[in-house]
Amino acid sequence: MRGVDLADGAIAGAVGSTALNVVGYLDIALRARPASSTPEQTVDRLAGIAHLDLGSGPRAANRRSGLGALVGYGLGIAAGVAFAAYAGGRRQPLPMATGVLGAGVMAMTDGSITVLGISDPRTWRRSDWISDIIPHLAYGLTAAATWNRLRRPSGRDR
């Protein structure tokens, strides 16, 4: 595994995270639904576990908001790096890579909010699952396409 492969995985993860956010915000705009408070709740819970004081009032709310977004990007980038290690620097079939990346980042995010006691996916309605699956598929597709685009085609020297 070369360092450039891990860096490309990070790039693919960042592109995927951007796509996930775009699809999520489009959903908010089209359905006029409120933004999720899960990222802020995650930060609040992690800060409590780490005994970190985020402050009070609007300052704490602003920190939770900013850190919530950064945690999301961090998970997306980490998933891209993990995929790069799995892929061994090689291009991957797009449908398989889309599924692995989308399901992987979804498991990371949904798993973390479950472990932290923020939400229980077993209680979600169909619309909740759809609102969760579609952005994660967008992540998987764009991260996989980016990963493959950054790889040289088969048969060429690396």
C-alpha positions, -999 to +999 in steps of 0.1 A: +000+000+000+015+033-011+009+066+007-005+080-025-032+053-024-043+064+011-043+100+000-065+091-029-088+073-006-090+104+016-098+125-015-125+100-026-140+101+009-140+139+009-158+140-025-183+114-012-189+134+019-197+164-002-221+145-023-238+131+008-242+166+022-256+179-012-282+152-014-291+157+023-296+194+018-316+189-014-339+166+007-342+193+033-351+219+006-375+197-014-394+182+015-391+213+038-379+191+066-358+203+094-321+196+095-310+167+116-297+175+151-278+142+152-244+157+144-247+182+172-260+155+196-230+133+187-206+161+195-224+169+227-222+132+237-185+129+227-176+161+245-193+147+277-174+114+274-141+133+269-150+158+297-146+188+273-165+220+280-180+235+248-190+266+267-226+278+271-254+294+251-248+304+215-211+297+217-216+261+226-244+257+200-220+271+173-192+248+184-216+218+183-227+228+148-192+232+134-178+202+151-208+181+140-200+188+104-163+181+109-171+148+125-192+138+095-164+148+071-139+129+093-160+097+091-164+100+054-127+106+048-118+077+072-141+054+052-123+064+020-089+057+035-102+023+048-115+015+013-081+024-002-065-001+021-091-027+011-087-020-026-050-023-026-045+006-049-065-011-077-097+001-095-128-016-083-161-025-101-183+005-096-214-013-083-194-033-058-174-003-047-205+019-044-221-007-021-190-012+000-184+025+005-220+035+010-228+007+034-195+012+052-199+048+059-236+042+068-226+015+093-200+039+108-224+068+112-255+048+122-234+025+144-218+054+163-252+071+170-266+038+182-236+031+205-238+067+218-275+062+226-286+091+203-309+070+180-320+035+176-323+025+139-346-004+149-373+023+156-370+042+123-399+045+099-395+037+062-391+074+054-363+076+080-345+048+063-349+063+028-336+096+041-306+078+054-299+053+026-301+077-004-274+102+008-252+072+018-256+057-017-246+091-032-215+090-010-207+055-022-212+062-058-192+095-059-164+081-037-162+050-058-162+069-090-135+093-077-114+064-064-115+047-099-109+080-117-077+085-096-064+050-105-046+045-138-064+022-162-054-015-161-024-024-182-006+009-177+025+013-155+018+027-121 
